[in-house]
Every structure is written in C-alpha cells, then in structure tokens.
Amino acid sequence: MSDYAFDFQRDGVVILPSVLSDNKLGKIVNSCEDSISDIVGTRNLLNFDWAISLAEELKVHREISSILGSSSNVIQCNYFSKNADKNWYVTLHRDLSIPVAEEIESDKWSGWNVKEGQLYAQPPRTVLESLVAVRIHFEDNDENNGALQVAKGSHKTDSDSSETIVCRVKAGDALAISPLVLHKSSKLKSGSRRVLHFVFGPHNLPDGASWPSRKSH
C-alpha cells in the first residue's frame, strides 16, 4: 500500500500534488469552458469525451489507482465554479446520493430525486464506503478562495459535527476524498475557485440497481 493510500484509508482525504502538468491543465480548462454555459457548474460532464478521457487517465495514475483499488469505474463528473458574482457557502455535510439508471423497489435505498435530468438516490452505506471522489483544481486554493474544509477521519464515525481543517492545494493538484467525510466550503474572499469533481465506484451495484449509461458528444 502506498503512503497516499494509507493516509486516505486513515483520514478519508489526501492531497496528491502535481497530478496534471500546466500544459495538460490548460487544455482541460479550455475544454471545460467550451462544454458548459452555466458558470456555476454542472453534474453531467461525463456527457463529454474529454471528461471521460481525463477520468481514464486519472484512474491509472499510480497514486490515484492505489487509492481507488477495485472502485475504478467513473460514475460522475461535476464542475463547480465560484467567483465574485457566483459565490456561496456550503454547510458541513456528507455526499450521500449517487446517480442511478432507474428507480428500484428496495427499502435499502432512499431519497429518490432528479437533478439536471438525472435520477439520484441514497444507496446502502456499503456502496458509499466504496466510492472515492477525485477533485482536480484549476487554480491554487486556500482559505481566501473557498478551499474545501474537511473533518479528517469522519468517514469512520456517525457524528454530524467535527473540527475541520483547510485543504490548501495548488493548481493541477488532486484531492481524493471519501463521500462519507464531513466537508464544507466558505464563500470567496478573493479570486475564483474552479474544480472538477470526479466520482469513482464499483462496476456493479447491489439490489438490482445500475449506473446510468453515458451519452458521448
């Protein structure tokens, strides 16, 4: 097990430096901005080939692959963009919903709802425990521009409150986080914050549930 994988299992979060070069990051930024019209963001970037290609590159990155293990199926890619005009505070929470193809009859699943035309639900905890989010940062991120704040180790507890630390990252860094880790972010004080948020999981879901199919542009 790599040191990064060990830290991830212990803390539920780890920063991986310089995952994307400046040149690669610049191309990704351009592709992202060409793909969306809503500056705040979207949950549906896996509709685009460039996002799928980047996900495939990330999951074979040596350190990222050691964290993902068998949960190497990319299931979602979100884009978040904060700036002076679009600025918001995110309260302490866990990410408990996943995209699914269709509703199933099971008391193990709950919270069925539709976001941006996609069906979401809250799966059993065992599914959430298998997921890993990998966040790619377009610019340096600290307490001045809404850096993610996390409660290390909270993926192993049921508490809804805990002390958090600021995740300071550089442009091109990746931050791997369990969806069960308590996290939040503050409003910007200056600058901007743009993040690609990939979610990786197992290839199969329990109880007859399935992941959505992809639509390539």
C-alpha positions in Angstrom: 0.0 0.0 0.0 1.3 3.4 -0.9 1.7 6.2 1.7 -1.1 8.1 -0.1 -3.4 5.1 0.1 -2.6 4.6 3.8 -3.4 8.2 4.5 -6.6 8.0 2.6 -7.8 5.0 4.5 -6.9 6.6 7.8 -8.2 10.2 7.1 -10.7 9.7 4.3 -8.9 12.5 2.4 -5.4 13.1 0.9 -3.9 15.7 -1.4 -1.9 14.4 -4.5 0.5 17.0 -5.8 1.0 17.9 -9.5 -1.3 15.3 -11.0 -1.7 17.5 -14.1 1.0 19.5 -15.8 0.4 23.1 -16.5 0.0 22.3 -20.2 -2.5 19.5 -19.6 -4.4 21.6 -17.1 -4.7 24.5 -19.6 -6.2 22.1 -22.2 -8.7 20.7 -19.7 -9.7 24.2 -18.6 -10.4 25.2 -22.2 -12.3 22.0 -22.9 -14.4 22.5 -19.7 -15.2 26.1 -20.5 -16.2 25.2 -24.1 -18.5 22.5 -22.8 -20.7 24.4 -20.4 -22.7 27.6 -20.5 -23.6 27.8 -16.8 -20.7 29.4 -15.0 -21.8 27.9 -11.6 -21.3 24.4 -12.8 -22.9 21.1 -13.8 -23.2 17.5 -12.7 -23.2 16.0 -16.2 -19.7 16.4 -17.6 -19.4 12.7 -18.4 -21.6 13.5 -21.4 -18.3 14.8 -23.0 -15.5 12.7 -24.4 -12.7 14.9 -22.9 -14.1 14.4 -19.4 -14.2 10.6 -19.9 -10.7 10.6 -21.3 -9.4 12.6 -18.3 -11.1 10.2 -15.9 -9.5 7.2 -17.6 -6.1 9.0 -17.2 -6.7 9.7 -13.6 -7.7 6.1 -12.6 -4.4 4.7 -14.0 -2.3 7.4 -12.3 0.0 5.5 -9.9 -1.1 7.1 -6.6 -4.7 7.5 -7.6 -5.0 3.9 -8.7 -3.6 2.8 -5.3 -6.4 4.7 -3.6 -9.2 3.5 -5.9 -8.4 -0.2 -5.8 -11.3 -2.1 -7.5 -13.5 1.0 -7.4 -12.2 2.2 -10.7 -15.5 2.8 -12.6 -16.0 6.5 -13.2 -19.7 7.3 -12.4 -19.9 11.1 -12.3 -18.0 14.3 -13.1 -19.2 17.6 -11.6 -17.9 21.1 -12.2 -18.0 23.8 -9.6 -17.1 27.4 -10.2 -17.1 30.1 -7.6 -16.3 33.8 -8.4 -17.3 37.2 -7.2 -20.7 37.1 -8.9 -21.5 33.4 -8.1 -20.4 33.0 -4.5 -21.9 30.7 -1.9 -21.3 28.9 1.4 -21.6 25.1 1.7 -22.5 23.8 5.2 -20.9 20.8 6.8 -22.2 17.6 5.1 -21.5 14.2 3.5 -22.3 13.3 -0.1 -24.9 10.6 0.2 -26.5 10.4 -3.2 -25.4 8.7 -6.4 -26.7 8.7 -10.0 -28.6 5.6 -11.0 -30.3 4.4 -14.2 -33.8 3.8 -12.8 -35.7 3.6 -9.5 -35.8 0.2 -7.8 -38.1 -1.3 -5.1 -35.8 -1.7 -2.1 -36.0 -0.3 1.5 -32.2 -0.2 1.4 -32.4 2.8 -1.0 -33.9 6.2 -0.2 -34.0 9.9 -1.2 -35.0 9.4 -4.8 -34.8 12.7 -6.7 -33.9 14.2 -10.1 -31.0 16.7 -10.6 -30.3 18.1 -14.0 -32.4 15.4 -15.6 -30.6 12.6 -13.9 -32.1 10.3 -11.2 -30.3 10.1 -7.9 -30.7 8.0 -4.7 -29.1 7.3 -1.4 -27.6 3.8 -1.5 -26.7 1.5 1.3 -23.7 2.6 3.3 -21.5 -0.2 1.9 -21.8 1.4 -1.5 -20.8 4.9 -0.2 -17.9 3.3 1.6 -16.6 2.1 -1.7 -16.7 5.4 -3.5 -13.8 7.8 -4.0 -14.1 11.4 -5.3 -11.1 12.9 -7.0 -11.1 16.7 -7.3 -8.9 18.5 -9.8 -8.2 22.1 -9.1 -7.9 24.7 -11.8 -6.1 27.3 -9.6 -4.3 27.5 -6.2 -6.9 27.1 -3.5 -6.7 28.3 0.1 -8.9 29.9 2.8 -9.2 33.1 0.6 -11.0 31.4 -2.3 -13.2 28.8 -0.8 -10.9 25.8 -0.3 -12.5 22.6 0.9 -12.6 22.2 4.7 -12.7 18.6 5.9 -13.0 16.7 9.2 -10.3 14.0 8.9 -11.4 10.6 9.9 -15.1 11.5 9.9 -15.8 8.8 7.4 -15.5 6.3 10.2 -18.0 7.9 12.5 -21.7 8.7 12.6 -21.2 12.2 14.1 -22.6 15.1 12.2 -20.1 17.7 13.7 -16.4 17.8 13.9 -13.4 20.1 13.8 -12.3 20.8 10.2 -9.0 21.8 8.5 -8.5 23.7 5.3 -7.2 21.7 2.3 -4.7 24.0 0.7 -3.9 22.8 -2.9 -2.0 24.1 -6.0 -3.4 24.3 -9.5 -3.1 20.8 -11.1 -3.2 19.0 -7.7 -5.8 16.4 -7.0 -7.7 15.9 -3.7 -9.1 12.4 -3.1 -11.9 12.3 -0.6 -14.4 9.7 0.7 -18.0 11.0 0.2 -18.6 10.0 3.9 -16.0 12.6 5.1 -17.7 15.7 6.6 -16.7 18.7 4.5 -17.8 22.2 3.7 -16.5 25.4 2.0 -16.7 29.1 2.7 -17.6 32.0 0.4 -14.7 33.5 -1.6 -12.8 36.4 -0.1 -11.0 37.0 -3.4 -10.1 35.3 -6.7 -12.0 32.3 -8.0 -12.3 28.6 -7.5 -12.9 26.1 -10.2 -12.9 22.3 -9.5 -13.6 19.1 -11.5 -15.1 16.6 -9.1 -14.9 13.0 -10.4 -16.5 10.1 -8.5 -15.3 6.6 -8.9 -17.0 3.5 -7.6 -17.5 -0.3 -8.1 -18.6 -1.6 -11.5 -21.8 -3.2 -10.1 -24.4 -2.0 -7.6 -26.4 -4.2 -5.2 -30.2 -4.9 -5.2 -30.6 -4.8 -8.9 -29.6 -1.1 -9.2 -27.4 0.1 -12.0 -25.3 3.1 -13.0 -26.6 5.4 -15.8 -25.4 4.8 -19.3 -23.1 7.5 -20.8 -24.0 9.7 -23.7 -21.0 10.8 -25.7 -20.9 14.1 -27.6 
